[in-house]
């Protein structure tokens, strides 16, 4: 009998098949406290140097900006659990996604490869079946991998459930978002039905306080599922659990309880200057009138009061994320696995939140949309309370996990391991970050084809059709309001950045297939 069969039989005999019910949760909690090692269980695999392979709790929120955590740059959002987590972790302050939209970003950081290389450069596309996700690599090395929440590596619109490649997830509890467009297939809704909870229809407007107990939200359900998984896997590590929470993605629907904690009058107004979009790519003016190519939330039709209410709702959703992050961390400690578990907290991309006169996301690369949280903890291995200002890309996560597990990093991975930064060996990593948006959302009359490169001091965005661009001096204009693309005084900087952009694009050429001989 192989190890995976042993695990399944043990879980079945423990009654884990009914996980999710109140009784199963109670049994799991009691078992976690009383369980002792069993000599009949196979020994967990180890690295070649004899060290234990670490577990991985990988929490990824959806559409969360970098500037939404207490302890970094926001004193209005209540995130005490994440603030405590930061004090025990390495916090990266300059982490950037590779494309500011869901599917391409997720395919990129799960594979450690750039979107145009994975074949998944747009929502509605399917990642190439030949792509090897980091979860598949770990599963091939005796990890048990689980997922709860969103995956989004293939189309899933209008009731269609995304089909999966060989992704390595043995436990798969799929809930793409909070809508009910997947009858009997969104597992969060299936669980709500068993609990006798029905989500009422949302009223008109951009903001709604959902009239349900927070324990019934998709965020809490994701945390509950992750806690069950961690407790059940205690004797069978190593494991990886992807917790892909939908919040704080729009629609802006926190629960009533959390929404009432944020007074709109206390919220900041969007960072927008009248007329700033006049010399910027046309897609921004389109999205100013209505997000997603004109059909979504319109900044110009949203009142000043509504702007504040949207921000309050967005902050409220993040506070609930913090609450459930705290519950997961408590369960990890309680089960005795914290010391040998890498915990990651991050997001796939940001949210415009009215800045520059736009909401949601689209073909632009402002920091509020591309800069995301990234916090990593591994007690005894990674530095505690360290803040790293080096430029980091989300493609760097996959090779980091593979190296931490003691597995050779595959030649196809394009990211750079963060291990030297996490262990305090260096403060340097990259001199630039590269981003792209290749017709990633099919809602524009002209397909947006844009690329971007950012350094500590400058950001250049190049748009192919219509051929134009943006250039920002981040030292003098950190808010990215003044486009210097056509400024004669910035010509030298524009040329330098264009050379850097071309170099980064060449550098991201797919290294696969490997070369085996000289000819």
Buried (B, 14 or more C-beta within 10 A) or exposed (E): EEBEEBBBEBBEEBBBEEBBEEEBBEBBBEBBEEBEEEEEEEEBBEBEEEEBBBBBBBBBBBBBBBBBBBBBEBEBBBBEBBBBBBEBBBBBBBBBBBBBBBBBBBBBBBBBBBBBBBBBBBBEBBBBEEBBBBBBBBBEBBBBBBBBBBBBBBBBEEEEEBEBBBBBBBBBBBBBBBEBBBEEBBBBBBBBEEBEEEBEEEEEEBBBBBEBEBBBBBBBBBBBBBBBBBBBBBBBBBBBBBBBBBBBBBBBBBBBBBBEBBEBEEBBEBBBEEEBBEBBBBBBBBBBBBBBBBEBBBBEEBEEEBBBBBBBBBBBBBBBBBBBBBBBBEBBEBBEBBEBBBBBBBBBBBBBBBBBBBBBBBBBBBBBBBBBBBBBBBBEBBBEEBBBEBBBBBBBBBBBBBBBBBBEBBEBBBBBBBBBBBBEEEEEBBEBBBBBBBBBBEBBEBBBBBBBBBBEEBBBBBBBEEEBBBBBBBEEEEBBBBBBBEBEEBEEBBEEBBEBBEEBBEEBEEBBEEEEEEE
